[in-house]
């Protein structure tokens, strides 16, 4: 170990679920969303619908498989959800220019208008959490999570949701 590195503090043994990273990430995510989930539901959206629409905001059209991975759902579940969102005029399906057999999904102006205010409130909420955690620690956490997602995504190509 290099002289400038420090070893993390060893904590006393904890029960399995308190050491299990997927459980810790799920708990942190749930707490971070907190009462914002009520705002999402007040707009007539489920949390999954919100994740799908928020994923498409500021994004080029996405392939269904990629959208499923980013929205953390299985592709068959997403396909059924997309049917409803298309009927509501919130998203549209597009044939991929490079392969017309592949379907891309884009948010519509109606969908954008519905989630626009929500994404602004989500961003403001996140800024508050970021300030509470501290900029350096937040950036470190974000970098580590992106690296973990990238590494696991390369290994799992095609799986949508963690166990």
N, C-alpha and C positions, 0 to 999 in steps of 0.2 A: 504494500500500500504506500502511495506517495506521501511525503511529509506533509503536504498541504491538505490531504484528505482526512476526514474524521469518520470514525465508525459510528453508525447510528446507535443510539442508546438502546440497550437490550431491556425490553419490558418483561415483567413477570409473565409466566405462562397464562394464556387466556383460553377460554373455551374455543373450540374449532371455529364456530361461526363468527367469532370476533377476530379471527386471524384469516378467514377466508375472503380473499380480495373481491370476488364477485359479489359477495354479500355486503361487504363494506361499500363498494361502489354503488350498489343498488340503494342502500340506506342513505348514502350521501346524496344521490340523485333525488330520492324521494324528499329529503329534507330541504334540498335546494329549491325544488319546485314549490313545496309548501302550499300556501294558500293561493298561489298563482293558478293552481289547478282549478280553483273555484271560478276564477276569471275566464279560464278556457271554457269550462262547462257553461258559464253564463252566456257565452257567445254561441252556444248550441253545438259545441264540438266535444268529442271525446279526446282523451289525451293522445291516443294514437292518430286521430285525424289531425290534431295540432302538430304532432311530430312530423307527419307527412307534409302538411302544408308549409310548416316552418322550414323543412328541409329544402323545399322547392323555391322559397323566397331567395332572391339574389343568386339563383342557380340557373345554369342552362338546363334544358330538358334532360332528364335522367332516364337511363334504362331502368326497367322495373326491378331487376335484380339489385342494382346499385341503390336504388331508392329504398328497397326493403332493408338492405344492410345499414344504410344511414339512419333510417327511421326505427331500426331495431325491431323488425317484425319478420315473420316468415312470408315468403312470396305468395302462397295461396291466400293468406289472410289479407295481404296488401291488394291482391287482385280483386277480391270481393269489396274491399273498402274503396278502391278506385272506381268501381262500378257506381257506387253511391255518390262519390265526389263528382264524377262526370255528370250524373243526373242532376246534381245540385248546381252545376255550372262552375265548380270551384277549381277543377283541373280539366285538362284535355289530353287525350292520347294522340301521339304523332308517330307516323312511320319514320324510322331512322333513315336519313338520306343515304347513308352508306350501305344499309341492308334493310330493305323495306319489310323484311320479316320480323325485324326487331322493333319493339314498341318503346317509345320514349314518353315521358310524362312531363307536362309543363303546368305551372299554375296559371290560372286565368286572371284577368283584371278583377273579376268578382272575388276570387279566392284571395288575391293580393289585398284587396280592400278589407276583407274580413279579418285577415291575420296581421295586417300592417300595424294596427295599434297594439295588438298583442305582442308582436315582436319588439316594438319599442319599449313596452312595459317589461318584457323579459330581459331586454338589454339593460334597462335601468336597474332591475333587481340584481342582475349579475354584477353590475358595477358596484353595488353596495356590498355584495358578498366578496368581491375582489378586494375592495378596500379593507374589509374586516380581516381577510386572510393575509393581506400584504402583497404588494405587486410582485416582488421577487419570488415568493412562495407560490403565488398563483401561476406565474409564468413557468416555473419549474414543474408544477403539477400538470399544467396544460401540455407542456412539451413531453413529459413522461407518458401521459395518456395517449397523445398522438402517436408516439413511438410504439406503444403497446398495441394500439389499434392497427397500425401499419404492419407490425410483425405478425400479429395473430391473423389479420386479414389475408396476408400472403399465404399463410399455412392453411387457412380454412376455405379459401376461394369457393364461394357459393353457399356458405352457411350464413344464416341471417341473425339469429339470436343466440346469446350465450345460455348455457345450461344453468 
